[in-house]
Amino acid sequence: MPAARATETLSELDWRRALAQHILAVNKERVFEGRPPQPLKAVVVLELAVSADGRIQGASVMRAPAHARELGAVAVRTAQAASPLPPPPRALVGRAGSVRFTETWLFRQDDRFQLRTLAQAQLID
């Protein structure tokens, strides 16, 4: 249980970074490296609900472009594949026993992605 105790002292930003790193590590074959290109194929925003033990209780697509709606489902699958996630700091867990937040998937033309929390600034031509 040391990992759970370690997250209790993390700030929200540090926890979000650890969570994003975990999702990317689990899905490394789908991730691109370097700066996101301009233009991106798609930007997908998910709302995730994560329980106190790091399990994803819900993942819903808040935004997906009309020309690439299928990438919303891809983002959900990549998040679910990474469950359980690093447990959230206790201070973030609400009465429902979970924390809700959004994360943004940045998709390149080849459908590889990065997460906005960790992405570098976009390449501008």
N, C-alpha and C positions, 0 to 999 in steps of 0.2 A: 504493500500500500504506500510506499514512499513516493511514487509518482503522483498520487492524488494529493498528498501533503505538499509537495513541491508547487503544485499549481495554485494552492491557496494563497501564496504570497505574490503571485504574478499580477501585474496590472492588466486591465482589459486589453490594452494594445499588445502587450507581450503574449497574452493568451491567444489573441486572434492571430498573431504571427506564428505561434507554435502550431495552432490548428491548421493554418494554411500550409505550413511546411509538411505537416503530417499528410494532408490530402494530396499534396504534390508527390511526396515520397511513395505513397501507396499506388499512385497512378502515373509513375514516372515514364512509362512508355507512351503516354498521351500528352506529355508536357513538352513545350518548346522552351529553349533557353534564349537568353539575350533580350534585347528590347522588343516590345511589341511593334509590329509593323503598322504603317499607316497606308491604307485603311485596314482595319480588322474585318474579318468576315462577319463576326457577331460578338455582341456583348450580352451576356445572360446574367441576370440578377436572381439569386435564390434567397428566400428567407428560410433559415434553418432554426429548428428548435432542438436544443441539446440538453439532455438531462444532467443531473448533478454527477452522474458516473461517466459522462462522455458519450452516451448512446444518442444517436439521432432519433428524435421522436417524430419529427416532421420535416419535410423538405418540399417547398412549393416554389414554382417559377413565378417571380414577380414581373420579370421582363425578359422577352425573347423576341428577336426580330421576325417579322412575317416571312422573310425569305429563308429563314433557317430555324423554324420552330423546333425541329428535331433536336437541336443542340440544347434546348431546355431539358429534355429528357436525359441527354448525355451528361449534363452538369449534375442533375439529381443522382444519376447512377454513380458518378465519380465521388460524390459526397458520401453516398451510402456505402460504397466500397471501403471507405476509410473509417467507418464506424467500428468500434468506439473511437472517438476523438479524445484528445487530451481533456480531462475534466475541467469545467470552468471554475474559476475562483469562487469560493462560497459566497462572497459578497454580491456576485452577479446573478446568482440563482434566485428566482422569484418564488412567490408562494406556491406556484404550480409545480415547483421542483425542477424548473428548467430555465434556460435563458434563450431568448430569441434575438437573432441578429441577421444581417444580410451580408452576403459575399458575392463578388462579381467575378465571373469567368470571362476571360478575354480569349476569343477563338481566332486563330489564324486561318488562312485559306485551306490548309490541309487538315483542319479540325483538331489540331493540337491546341492546348490552352495553357494559360497562366492564370493565377489568381491576382486580382488587383491589389490585395493586401501586400504582396511581395514583389509585384511587377516594377520594373524600371520605367522611367519616362518613355513615352512612345517615340519611335523614330519619326522625324519630320523631314520630308524631302525638300 
